[in-house]
Amino acid sequence: MRNFVYTSHPSRIVFGTGTVGQVGAEVERLGCSRVLLLSTPTVAKAAARVRDVLGDVIVAEFDGATMHTPVDVTERALDVLREHSADCLVAVGGGSTTGLAKALALRTDLPQLILPTTYAGSEVTPVLGETQDGRKTTVASPAILPETVVYDVEFTLGLPVGLSVTSAVNAMAHAVEALYAPQANPVIDAMALDAIALSARALPALVAEPSDTAARADLLHAAWLAGTCLGSVGMGLHHKLCHTLGGAFDLAHAETHTVILPHAMAYNAPAARDAMNRIAGALGVPDAPSGMFDLITSLGGPTSLRELGMAEADLPQAARLAVATPYPNPRELTRTGIESLLRDAWQGRRPAVSAAPTPTPRTPELSAPAAHDVASDVERLTAQVVASIADAPDPRGRQLLSDLVRHLHHFVTSNDVTESEWQQAIDFLTRTGQISTSTRQEFVLLSDTLGVSSIVDLLTHSRTPQTTPSAVLGPFYTDGPPETAQGADISQGVAGTPLWADILITDTDGRPVPNAVTDVWQANKDGFYDVQLPEFDGPVLRGRLRTDEQGRLRFWTTLPAEYPIPDDGPVGQLLQAVKRHPYRAPHLHFMISAAGHQRLITQLFVKGGHYIDSDTVFGVKEGLIVDFTRQVGPTPDGRAVDGEWRSLQFTFRIARLADGPAH
């Protein structure tokens, strides 16, 4: 039998979609009529929705809430509150706004209504952390607990993916520490495990599709559960350490929680085996600390204190502050142990937890050899390799190669890559090179299917956003396609639904661009490019056209179809291994070049075509999905066509060289 005590904190929870509309009734239910609205500039739209609902009930606003709840900010807000005789606090935002509301409530005993826009979970806790003179202190009191929390899933839809990840991991930390807290009990255990499982399931879905309302709802639900855990039991090492790092070194709150959580779990694992086993089960992994690290890594979350801006020289001081005041924790806290934890977190090392070894009697005459510090050797080796590049004459090349070395070394060490795994990678790259030819570029396929080509494309296009969106080049472009006259048929009689393309090319001000050289290429109706089919004697379904004085070009071709990328090589084997399909959405390729203008490489996708939402090279962009309109009857140039044909009309906008970087 397990002895326990469970105390329920009285809070009213309103959960759903569109629940902001109930805020007026909830304020009235609290018996209030003079609201101080708290927010930050980053949640201005959400605050405006609350303002629309409450109207004249709002007597004042304060949008200066700040991370870690500095006392001086609270005092400024308190002046506003008193000046306008507010009788209620309505807070819209994340942990910073909630913290400010709690700080004001502690000083005035005014009721609070919180509308969270993140997954912090602090809105359902009677705990407040405040910062003054570089030190963060925590206080708990029933007066701190908000009376009402209105969860509106719509308020989280605009939260960027990166912040969504760190905010949700912050909430998961509450649930993790609740499972090995001294006050742990079956009710909180159930909430904690449910919160962890919900988050682990919803986060990958949210990263894949940020507008996934169901995933957002699950994360908000998990945040409520995790926050309830935080408010019901004491927290241990993880929260103490994060408060120290945030208060003393001004590190971002949620990001710090995200980095520290796997390492705090690894530190406590030897003394909290049962809790770690249950956490591993909720995550669906064999080992909880490394599984949490892997989840964060897969989501693109931060994994090192170094990337948050913490100086390595500050680690000893942080360790000293973290152990200065005793607090409950399953494993004894030592300054040496905490500093080692912080160094792992600073480096971003993947935790490796193993069972505690059985003590072996030591021979009196012999002392145990000192443990070999592999991490230091790795750091030294990485520094040596980077130093060997220091004299490279090209600064950009030096920077790229140095960063590549650092990231490769970090990848190998953080994943503890074995010799056999590395040899498999070498073999894969070798086979990728061996299968590549002048007409098949397997490395381009690899770059495309891993999304690297699309990232480079996005970074390039983001510098000239007023132009038509760009898209990946793909592996089947060939230089020097045949010159094609206006109105000609680049399909050269290949079977397929006839397509008439009427294209206009302008600059970003809408002025036609004459004599723009436009290469067009595509696959046939069976999904093959001409270079893949030996029976084609010369280029087919590709051509080079030039715009006329009005910036127009017209040609016949065939309707493009979806097709699989070549999947008989290493890249295809990789896709099969991870259960991904190899198909591309139907599209036409365009490469447009004109004197005095930036080159545009792009594609036009058939609206309603297969795989638009799951293109295997991640190349589809909303602005490139267009109608290939069904037609019957007479054609624009009088060509006789039996049955259905399609028409495409589109205007490409290209940037002048003065508008952005040349390519």
N, C-alpha and C positions, 0 to 999 in steps of 0.2 A: 504494500500500500504506500502511496505517496502522500505525504502531508504537504498542504499548501494553503496559502491565503490569497484570495483574489478580491481586489477592490475595484469597483466600476466607477469611472469618472463620468459625472452627468454632463453630457453634451448632446445637442440636437443636431442630427445629420440630415441634410437634404441632398439627395444624390440623383443625377440624371443628366439629360440633355435639354438645354433651354431653361434650366432652373433659375437663371438670373432673373426671370420674370417674377419669381416668388420673393425676391429680396424685400420689396416694399411691405408685404404682409409679414415677413419675418421680423423686420424692424418694429413694426407695430405690435407684434406679439411680445417683443421685449419691453413694450411700454415706452418707446422712445420716439422723439420727433425732431431732434436736432443732431444730425449726423456729421461727424468729421470723417471725410473720405481720405483714406491713406492709399498711396500707390507709388509707383516709380515711372519715369518717362518711358521705360521699355514696355509697359503694359497700358499705354495711353488708350488704345482702342477698347480694351476690356473695361477700363475705368469709365470711358465714355458711355458704354452700354449700361453700366450701373447708374451713371448720372442720369441717363434717359429714364430709367425705371424709377429712381427716387425723386427726381425733380427738386422742388423747393425744400424737401426734407434735409437736403445737404446744406449746411450753413457754412462750411469751410472745407478746404482741401489742403493736403500736404503730400507732395510727390517726391520728397527727399529721403525716403527710406534707403538705408545703406547696409551693405553686408556686415555681419558680425555685430549689428546693433550698437554702434558707438553711443555712449552716454550723452555726448554733446549734441548729437542729432535728436535724441529723445527729448532733450531739454528745449530745443527749438520747436519741435512739434507740440510740446506741452504748452508753450507760450501761445501757439495758434489755438489750441483747444480751449484754453482759459479765456482768451480774448473773445471767442465766439460762443462761449457757454454751451459747448457741445455736450449731449447727454448719451452719445452712443458712438462707438468706433466701428467703421466698416472698412475692412482692409482688402484690397485687390492686389494679388501678386504672389510672389514666392516666399521663401523663408525670411528674406529681409523685411518685407512689409509685415508679415505675421509677427516677426520679432518686435518691430516697432509698436504694433498694436498691443502686444503683451506688456511691453515696458510701460506704455501709457496706462494700461489697465491696472498694473501693479501699483502705480502712483496715484490713481484716481478712483479705482474700483468701478470704472464704467464698464458696461457690457460690450462684448465684442461679437461682430459677425464677420467671418472670414470667407473670401471667395478665392481659393487657390488657383494659380495659373501654372504651377509646377507640381512635382511629385514629392516635395520635401517631407510632408507628413507632420511637420511641427505644429500644424493648426489644431491637432487634437491632443496636445500634450500640455501639462501644467508646468512646463519647464521653460526657462528663459536664459539665454546666454548673452551677456553684455560685455562690451569691450571698453576699457578705460586705461589710458597710459600704457598701451601695448600689452595689456593682460586681459584675457577673457575669463570671466567668472560665470558660474552657473548657479541659478537659484530655482527652487521648486516651491509652488504655492497654489492652493486652489483658486486664488484670485487671478492667477495667470491664465488659467484654462478658458479658452473662448467658449461663450455660451452657445453659439450657433455656427455651423460650418455649412456653406452651400457649395457643393461640388457640381460644377457645370462642365461637362466634357468638352463643350465647344470652346471654353476658355483655354484649353490646352492645345487646340489644333494648330495655333500659330507658334508654339514653342519649337525652336529649331531642334533638329535631330540631336546635335551635340549636347545641348543643354538638357534635352529630354533624357538622354542616356545617363549623364552624370546625376541629374536630379533623381532618377529612378534608382540608381545604385545607392545614392544617399539614403533613400527610403529602405532599400534592402539591408543596409547596415543596421538600421534600427531592429529589423526582424532577426538578423543574425545574432546580435548581442543579447537580445531578449531570451534566446534559447539556452544560454549558459549564465544568465543573471542569477544572483542569489534568490531573488523573489520569483523565479520562473514557476509557472503553474500550467495545468492542462489547457485552460482557456487561452492564455497568451501563446502557448506553444502552437495550438491549432491556428491561431491568427498569423503567427510568424511564418509557419511553414506554407500556409496558403499564400501569403504575400510574396514569399520567395519564388514559389512555383508560378504564380501569376506573372510576376515580373520576368522570370526567365523565359516564359512562353511569349509574352507580349513584346519584349524589346526587339528581338530579331524581326518580328513582323512590322514594327514601327519603323525600324531602320530601312527595311525594304520598301515600305510605303508610308511616308510620314502622315498622310491624310487618313490612315486606317482608323476609323472611329472606334471599332471594337477593341483594337489594341490600346488606344488611348483610354478607353473606359476601363479596361483591365488594369492598366498602370495606375489610374486614379483610385480604383478600388484597392489595389495593393498598397498605395500610399496611405490610405485611410487605415488599413489594417496595421501596417508597419508603424505608423504614427501612434496608434493606440497602444501598441507594444511598448514604444519608447516612453509613453506617458504612464505606463502601469508598473514597470520594473526598472531597476537601476541599470545604467549602462557601464561598460567597462573600458578596457584599454583603447579600443578603436575610437570611441567618442572623445575620451580624454586627450588622446594624441591629436585628433583633428582640431579640437578646440585650441590646443597649444599652438599648433602650426598656423591656424587662422588668426588667432589673437596676437601672437608674438611676431609672426613673419608675414602677415597680411596675405596669406594664400587664399585663393578662391575656395569658397566653402564646399560646394558640391564636388568640384574637381578633386579637392583634397580627400574627401571621403572616398571617391572612386579609386584613387591611387592607393590609399592606405588599407582599404578593406581586405584584399587578399593576404596582405602581409600580417595584419593583426590577427586574421584567422589562422595563419600558419604558426604564429607565435603561440597562440592559445590552444592549438590543436592537440598537443600532447596531454593537456590537462582537461580537455573537453571532447573526448572521443565520441561519446554518444551524440552530442549536439552536432558535431561535424558529420557524422554518418547520416543524420537526419537531413542536414542541409544538403549533403551530396545527393540524397534521394530526391529532394525537392528540385535540385538543379538538373538531375538526370545525368550525373557524372560520377566516376568512381572516387574522386578525391575533391573535397570541398574547396580548400584554398586555391589549388591550381585550376580547378574548374571555374571558380569565380574569376580568376585572372584571365583565363582563356575566353570566357564570355565577354568580359570588358574589352579585350583585344579584338575579338570578332566584331564588336559593335563600333569600333573606332574610337573608344574612350581613351582618356589619358592613362598611362601606366607608369609614369615616373615623376617624382618630385622635381627632378631636373627640368622637365619640360614645363612645369608650372612656375619656374623662375626661382626656385629655392637654391641658395648657394650651398655647396658641399661643406664649406667651412662652418656653416650654422648648425650642422647636424649634432655635434656634441652638446651645444647649448639647448637644442630642442629636446634631446634625451634627458638632460638635467632637469628641465622644466617639467617634463612629463612624469617624472618620478618624485618630484618635490613634495607632493601631497598624496598621502595614501588613499586608495579607493579600491572597491571590490573588483577582483578579476580572478578568473579561474587559475591562472598561472602566476607565480611570483614575479613581480616586476623588478628588474635590475637595470641599472643604468647601462651596463655593457650590453645586455640583451636588447634593450630598446634602441640603442645606437646601432646595433647590427641590423635590427629590423628597418630602421630609417635608411641605412646605407643600401639595403636591398631595394627599398622603395625609391630611393633617389636614382639608383641605376635602372630601375624598371625590370629587375630580375623576376623570372617566373618562379613562384614558390614551389618548393619540392618538399612535401611532408612525408616522413617515413615513421614507422613505429619506433618507439624508444628502444634502443638496444639493451639486451640483457647484460648487466655488469659482468665483466670478466676479471677474475683475480689477477692482480698485477704482481709480477715478479719483483721482489724488493730491490734487487740490484739494478733493475732496468727501469728507466722512465719512458713513458709513452712518447713517441715522436710527435712533434708539433704538427697540427693539421695543415695540409698544403692549401694555400689560398689560391684556388684556381681563378677566382674572380679577378684578383689583382694581376695575375698573369695575362688574362684576357684583355684587361684594360691596357696593360703595358704593350701587348702585341698590337692592339688597335692603334694606339698612339704611335708606335713605330711605323706601321704601314702608312698612316696619314702623314707622318713626318717625311716619309720617302717621296711623297707627292708634292711637298711644299715648294719645290723649285720649278714646278711646271710653269712655262711662260704664259700660258693662257689662263687668266684669272677665273673665267667662267668654267673652263674645263677642270681646273684644280678644285673649284668648289663642288662641282657635280661629282667628281670621282671620290673626293674625300667623304662627302655625305653618303655616297653609295657604299663605301667601305664601312662606315659607322653603322649604317642600317643593316647591311648584310651580317656584320659581326653580332649586332644586337639580336637579329632574327635567329641566328644559330644558337646563341647562348640562352636567350629567353625561352626557346623551345627545346633546349637540351638535345639538339640534333645529333643523331648517332652517325657513325661512319657509314653504315649500310644505307641509311636514309639519304645522306649526302651523295653517296655513289649513285643511288637511284636518280637523284636530281641531275647529276652530271650525265648519266646515261640518257635521261629524257632530253636534255639540251643537245646532246650529241646527235640523237636520232632526229631532233627537230632540224638541225643543220643539214644532216645528210639527205633528208627528203626534200629540202628546199631546192628550187630550180629557178630559171629565169621566168617561168610562167606560173610557179607556185611558191609563195613565200610563207612557209609554216611559222616563222617567227612573227610575221604580221598577224597571222591567225591567233597565235598565242597572246600577243598584245591586245588584240581585239576582244577575245573571249574572256580575258581577265579584267577588261574595262579600262586598261591603261590608255589605249588609243583614245577612248572617249573622254578620259580625264584631260589628256593633253589638248584634245579638241575643245573641251569646255574652257580650259584656262586661256587658250588662244582667242576663242570667240568672245569671252567675257570682256576683252579689251576693246572690242568694237561692237557693242550690243545693238546698235541701230541697223546693222546689216542683216541679211537673211542668215539664219542659223547655219553653221557649218556642220559637217558630219565626217566620219572616218573615211579615209581613202579606200581601205580594203586591199586585199592581196592580188586583185586581178586587173589592176590598171596597167596598161602598156603605153609607153611613150611613143609618140608619132603615129597616132591613128590616121586612117585615110581622110584626106580633105573631102568634105561632103557638101554638095550644093544645097542651097535653100530648097525646101520642098522634097528632097530626095528621101528614099527609104533606106535607113541604115540596117534594117533587118535582112535586106537582100533576098526576100522571098521565104525566109524561115517561117515555119508554121506558127500560128498564134493569132490572138484577137488583134486586129489592126488598131493602132493608136496614133492619133494625130496630135502632135505637140505644138503649141503656139506659145512661145516664150518671149518675154520682154526683160531686158536687162537695163537697169538704171543705176545711178549713183544714189547716195543716201538722201539727196534732195529731190529725187524723182526725175532727174534729167537723164534721157536715154544715153546709153554708152554704145557708140558705133564701133564696128570692127573688133568686138570682143571675141576672142578665140575661146570656143566652148567645146570641150571634149565630153562626149556622152558615151556611156557604156552600160550594159545590162546583161542579165542571164536570159536564156531562152525559156520557153514555157515549161520545160522539164527541170529548170534550175541549174543549167550548166552555162558557163561562159565559153566563148569560142576557144580560148587557150586550153580548155580542158578536153576538147573534142578533136581528135586527130583528123576526123573526116572533113572538118572545115578547112578549106584551102584559102587561108588568109583571114583578115579581120571580118567578123560578122557581128551585128548588133553593137557596133561601136563606130564612132565617126567624129570628125572635127569640123565644126561649123563656125561661121563668123556672122555676127549680127550686121544688119543693114544700117542705113543712116538713122533709122527710127529706133535702133536698139533691139530689133526683133529678129528672131530666127524661128523657122518652121521646118518640121520634118516628120516623116512617118517612121514608125517602129512597131513593136508589138507590146501588148500589155504585159508588164513584168509579173512574175509569179513568185511565191515564197519558195525557198530552196534551202537545202542543208549545206553548210560549209563543208569542205572536204573533211570527212571524219574517218578516213582510213589511215591516218597517221597519228603521231603522238598527241596532238591537240584533241583529236576525236576520242582517243583512249582516255584522256583526262576528263573530258565531258562525260563519257560513259561512267567513269569511276565515281563521279560526284552526282550522278543521276540528273544531268542536264541535257536538254534537247539541243541539236545542232542547227536549228532553223533560223533563217533570217526572214524578216518581214519583206513583202514584195516592194521593190524600189527601183528607181533609175538613178544612176550616178551622173554627177555634173562636176566638171572642173572648168572654172571661168577665169580667164586671164585677159587683162586689158592694160594698155600703156597708161601709166600714172595712177593705177588702181591696185589695191591689194587682191591677190588671188583668192578665190573662194572655191573650196572643195566641199561638196555637199551631196545630199541625196533627197529625192522626193518619194514619199511613201504612199501607197495606195490606201486611201481611207476605207476602213472596213476590212482590210486584208488580214490574213492569218498572221499570228505572232506579233502583231503591233505592240502588244503589252508585254511581250517576253522575248524580244529580239535577242539572239544569242550573243551579239557583240555590243548590246546596250546602245545602239546607234540612233534609235528613234527619238525625235524631238517633236513637241506639239506643233511648232510652226512649220514643220516639214510634212505633216500629214495632210494630203490634199485630195480633192475629188478627181477621179479619173472617170468622167461622166459617160454613162451608157448612151449610145446614139444609134439610130437606124436611118436609112435614107441617104440623101445627097451629102457629099463630103465637101469641106471648104475649098478644095482645089479641083473638084470634079472627078476625083478618082472613083472608079466603080468598085464598090464593096458589097458583097453578098452578105446580108444579115447584119449582126451587131458589130459596131466598132466603138472605140472610146475616144474621148477628146480630153486634152489636158491644157489648161491655161494657167500660167503662173508668171509672177514678176519677181525676178531676183534683184536684190539691192546689194551693191558692192561698194566698199569704202574707197575713197581716194587715199593715196599714200599719206597725205597730210593728216588723215583722220585717225591714224593708228599705226602700229608697227607693220613694216613690210614683211612679207613671208615669201 
